[in-house]
Amino acid sequence: MANEFVVVWTFSNLTDADIGKGMLDANGIPAELYGYSHERPNLNLSMGVELAVSPEQAEEAKHLLAQTFLDSKQAPIEPLWTCTVCGEICEAQFTQCWKCGAPKPDIADLSK
């Protein structure tokens, strides 16, 4: 059975999602888009368009996407942070890891 793909990025529009998918494909990382329909492309975009890759290529894909999209208009005010428990890359506005629930490192340090 083939490996399930994991979501590495969520886009607010199909155009950026297509750009991200094309960039990963060009770098040898096969990717799939979820959360949209070609017949009705604006349906369900409130949840975003998800870009998924194989688990083995997830970290490389996240770093390529971050270099491309976080240097653009979508950049957060603060940098991304990496969860010290599970290694997930999280956006700056989150105080807990969305994957495992561990606190952001600087938040955890303040509670000591």
C-alpha positions in Angstrom: 0.0 0.0 0.0 1.3 3.4 -0.9 2.2 5.9 1.9 -0.5 8.4 2.8 0.4 12.0 2.0 0.6 14.5 4.8 -0.5 18.1 4.6 2.5 20.5 4.7 0.9 23.8 3.8 -2.5 25.4 3.6 -3.2 28.2 1.2 -6.0 30.7 1.2 -6.4 30.6 -2.6 -6.0 28.1 -5.4 -3.5 30.2 -7.4 -0.9 30.2 -4.6 -1.6 26.5 -4.0 -0.9 25.7 -7.7 2.3 27.7 -7.5 3.4 25.8 -4.4 2.5 22.4 -6.0 4.4 23.4 -9.2 7.5 24.4 -7.2 7.5 21.1 -5.3 7.0 19.1 -8.5 9.9 21.0 -10.1 12.1 20.0 -7.2 11.2 16.4 -7.5 8.6 16.3 -4.7 5.3 14.9 -5.9 2.4 16.8 -4.3 -1.4 16.7 -4.2 -3.9 19.5 -3.6 -6.9 18.9 -1.4 -9.9 21.1 -0.5 -11.0 22.5 -3.8 -13.0 21.4 -6.9 -12.1 22.1 -10.5 -15.9 22.3 -11.3 -16.5 24.8 -8.5 -13.1 26.2 -7.6 -14.3 28.7 -5.0 -16.4 26.1 -3.1 -15.0 25.3 0.4 -12.0 27.7 0.2 -12.9 29.0 3.6 -10.9 26.0 4.9 -8.1 26.7 2.5 -6.4 24.5 -0.1 -4.1 22.0 1.4 -0.9 20.9 -0.2 0.2 17.4 0.8 3.4 15.3 0.1 4.7 11.9 1.2 5.9 11.8 4.9 9.5 11.2 3.8 9.6 14.5 1.9 7.5 16.6 4.3 10.3 18.5 5.9 12.1 19.3 2.7 8.8 20.5 1.2 8.0 22.7 4.2 11.4 24.4 4.0 11.0 25.0 0.2 7.5 26.4 0.7 8.6 28.6 3.6 11.4 30.1 1.5 9.0 30.9 -1.2 5.8 32.0 0.6 7.1 33.5 3.8 9.3 35.9 1.9 6.2 37.2 0.2 3.0 39.0 1.2 2.0 36.1 3.4 4.9 36.5 5.8 4.0 36.5 9.5 5.3 39.3 11.7 7.3 36.8 13.7 9.3 33.9 12.3 8.1 30.3 12.4 9.0 28.1 15.3 9.8 24.4 15.6 8.1 22.3 18.3 10.7 20.9 20.6 8.6 17.8 21.3 7.5 16.6 17.8 9.6 18.8 15.4 6.5 20.3 13.7 7.0 23.8 12.1 4.4 26.2 13.5 3.4 29.7 12.6 4.4 32.5 15.0 0.9 33.4 16.2 0.4 29.9 17.8 1.4 29.5 21.4 1.0 25.7 21.2 2.0 23.2 18.6 -1.0 22.4 16.5 0.1 18.8 16.1 1.0 17.7 19.7 -0.2 20.6 21.9 3.2 21.3 23.4 3.8 25.0 24.3 5.8 27.3 22.2 9.4 27.3 23.6 9.5 30.9 24.7 6.1 30.5 26.4 7.3 27.3 28.2 10.4 29.1 29.4 8.4 31.8 31.0 6.4 29.4 33.2 9.6 28.1 34.9 
